[in-house]
Amino acid sequence: MTLLAILLEVVGIAKLGAGLGAGISAIAAGIGIGQIGKCTVESIARQPEAAGDIRSNMIVSAALIEGVAFFAIVVCLLILFL
């Protein structure tokens, strides 16, 4: 097997891994934000007077998760196209 064939095979596997990584990071972010929403609704139902603090903490947490997921997807797409 020539060196070129080996490199092309490795690049194909890397692109497969990048595609899977992008998909997994998007799914994981969706699950994480869903869990945050679920717990927020339960917390507000238990303690309605703290709804403002709970909601603001939920927005910050969801933004952090979304930022990490976006970064992971960008890295995977850079691997995929470069």
N, C-alpha and C positions, 0 to 999 in steps of 0.2 A: 504494500500500500504506500502510495506516495505521500509526501508531506502535505501537499495541497489537499488531497482527499481527507486526510486526518483533520486538518484545520477547518475544512468545510463541514465536517461532521460535528466538530465541537461547536462551531458557530450556530449550527442548527439546533443543537441541544440548548445552547445559551439563549437563543430566541424563544424556544419553548418555555424555558424557565422564567424568562422575563414576562412572557404573556401570562403564565400561571401566577407569578408574583403580583402582577397588576390586578388580576381578578380576585385573588385571595385578599389583598389589602382593601379592595373596595367592599367585598363582602364583610370582612371583619369590622370595617368602619361602620357599615350599616347596622351590624349587630350591636356594636358598642353604643351608638347613638340611640338605638331602640331601647337598650337597657337603661340608659340615662333617662329617657323620656318616661319609661315605665316607673322607675324609682321616684322620679320627680312627682308624678301624679299621685303615687301612693303617699309620699311625704306630705304633699299639700292636703290630701284628704285627711291625714292624721293630725296635722297641725296647720290649719288654714291661716292663722295669724302670721306665720313665717313664710307666706307664699312669695313675697318679693325677694327675700334673701335666697330662698330655694331656687327660684326661677333664674336669678342672676348667676348663681353658681352653675346651674344647668347649662346656660348659654356659654359660659366660659369653658366648661368641660367639653361640650359638643364642638366648640370652635377648635380646641386643642386636638381633639381626635380627628376632626376633619383636616386640619393642617398636616398632621402626621400622615394620614392616608393619602392626601394629595402629593406630599413629598415622595412617598413610596411609589405611587403610580408614575410620577414624573421620572424617577430613577429607572423604573422598569421600562418605560417607553424610550428613554435615552439608550438603554442597553439594547433594546429591540431595534432601533433605527440607526445606531452608530456602530 
